[in-house]
Amino acid sequence: MRRVPSFRAPGVGRPLTLLRVFLVASALILVLGAVGLSSRLSGELRAATLEDTAGDTAAYADAVLAPSLVRGNAVVASRGALRRLVRTLRLPDDVRGLNVYSRNGRLVFSSTHPERIGRRRVSPDLKSVVKTNVASARLVEPTGRGPEVVKVWAPLHDARGRVAGAAEVALDDSVVTDTIANARWTIWYAVGIVFGILWLALAVLVSGASARMRSQNKDLETRSHDLLESSRELEATLLETIATLNAAVEARDPYTAGHSQRVRRVSLAIGRELRLSVKQMGALGTAALFHDIGKIGMPDSILTKPERLDRAEQLVMREHAVRGAEIVGRITSLKDSVPAIRHHHERWDGLGYPDGLSGREIPVEAAIIAIADAWDAMTTDRPYAAALGMEEAMLQIHAGREKQFSPVVVDAFASVSRRRPAEILPPDVSPASAVAV
């Protein structure tokens, strides 16, 4: 008998691993997103700070510089204007330098290089501020060794709001960097907290999903175990039922009592001689034990008839092979034994039943049971025939070689009779009476 294969409920190892990978990947994505967003916000803050600085500087230029230097629609550089500018000019501490230019690029005033006053300078920044009337600011590296400065270009307007010139103001970079630095840390903290909360929320969801999967898997394993136990109990009940039916068949015919067990013993001896696989041996033993189970439906008038059966009765009796296969076939774990039960009355020459198989078409397990069945029938007493002696029965087996029986199986049976005769002896026969042919 083969054991029912165990069933194992599918685990959650792979889904949980995927959830963990998803959680790690989402953390990386959120970190990258936070870095990108913080960098973008820092850049926007930098641009906004520079823009505010440019606006403040432009207001300062119009309020302080323009009244002293702008006359009409031009920037003048008279000594009186410069003296007035020097008297009124109080540069803030964060101003590193101040240059004032006319529209055409002539330097009118310089706090750092007065010797260059009067020279002209062609500067894209000057042209841009004069043309657009918009102040601009940017961080630049000064020539030589020194810190960064904020270079601001601001237009100077006349009384009517027209551009008369431009002021170039160099500011200490702290006016921008301190503001940016303070705000940057605020941005990074805020973004980090927000994205951290998002990731924690995602982690809670993943943890809940994992817990639900574990719970569902545990419930599935419990149900699978219960189902498996029910299946095993059902198959055990079916096996017991078939064994009971098999015993009932033999009980109805006292002349065949023990027949199935003897056929099984001889069949397994031949199977071992042929070196069948473990799987084949299991199927062979089961098929040999239940090969006559189909006789359960035979009427007593046929099953226990003391004379030989007539043609009509033989046809009815032959149905037991198909019926037996159908009965055993209802048990999934015994499906490998079904062909041997159905075909154990096939003949090598094709004249057997129920399907008229011949030669190698006959399953080897069925061919083995055919010889074991015939051997037990010849060596035990029957209502219509006395038991044959060992020598005569062996001659009958050899006579059926390549006619009724498979030659390979006949040779294996003969080998067993020579080397291990005790394995095929009929009941009440001592090993000393065995004859090797």
C-alpha angles and dihedrals in degrees: 000000000000122000119243107255113250120249121223120199114232112263130227096231096110097043091048090049089051090050091052091048089049090051092051092044091049089051091053091046092049091048091050090046092049092049092047094046093045091049091048093048090046090052091049090048091050091051092047092049092050089048091052090047090052091050093049091048092049090053090049091050093051093045100044111017104035097058091055101040109026117086117173106322097332141073110243127203103197118150091245091053092048092048090051090048093050091048094050100033115100108169115210118244092252093058112100097179144352129206126176122202134188120232092267093053102260113147107239101172136010128179093193105034110028090161089070095058110127096029121118123235127197105210128165089214091054092048090048096051092046092048100042099031087220125126118231135193134191140164113253137178110241120227112270124007115332144104125285116275133201108241111206125187113196128178121238114220133204124225091279094051097255121140109259098168143318139260122220109206124185110204130189108263090235090080086069107022095052091052092044093046094051093045093042093060089047089052093047092048093047094046091044092052093047094048091042090055090049091052092047090051089050091048090052090051092048091047090051091048090049092050091049091049091050091048092047091047091050090050090048091050090050092050091044090051091050090047091049092050090049090049091050092048090049093050091045089052091049091049091050089048092051091045088051091049090048090052089047090056092054092043090058090055112042090187091067097045109141091011095126093049092049092048089050092050093050093043092054091048090055091044091055090049089053090047095235118185122261090254092051092047091053092050091045094052093049094045092048092050094050101030093115097039089110090069089076088092096047116112116246090240088068102029095051100029108140093212132058115284120254122233096271092047091049091055090053092047091051090064090074092081093058093040092050092051090051093050096048091040089069089074111075095204091057097049092111089062095055098084092052092050093048096046105035090109096051116116130222090237093052097249095113132096159293097009103011094239117174140194116343092355086081112088110248091234090056091048090052093049090048091061094040090049093048092045093053092045091052097045099047129065117261129187091252100036139030120235117273122232120257094255095048093045090050090051089052090053092050090046089058093052110129088000109063100356138048109259092221092053092045090054091048091049091050090050091053091049090054100042104027107017093160089070093064103032115130118233119290093016119120121220089245089066094056115114121202112213 
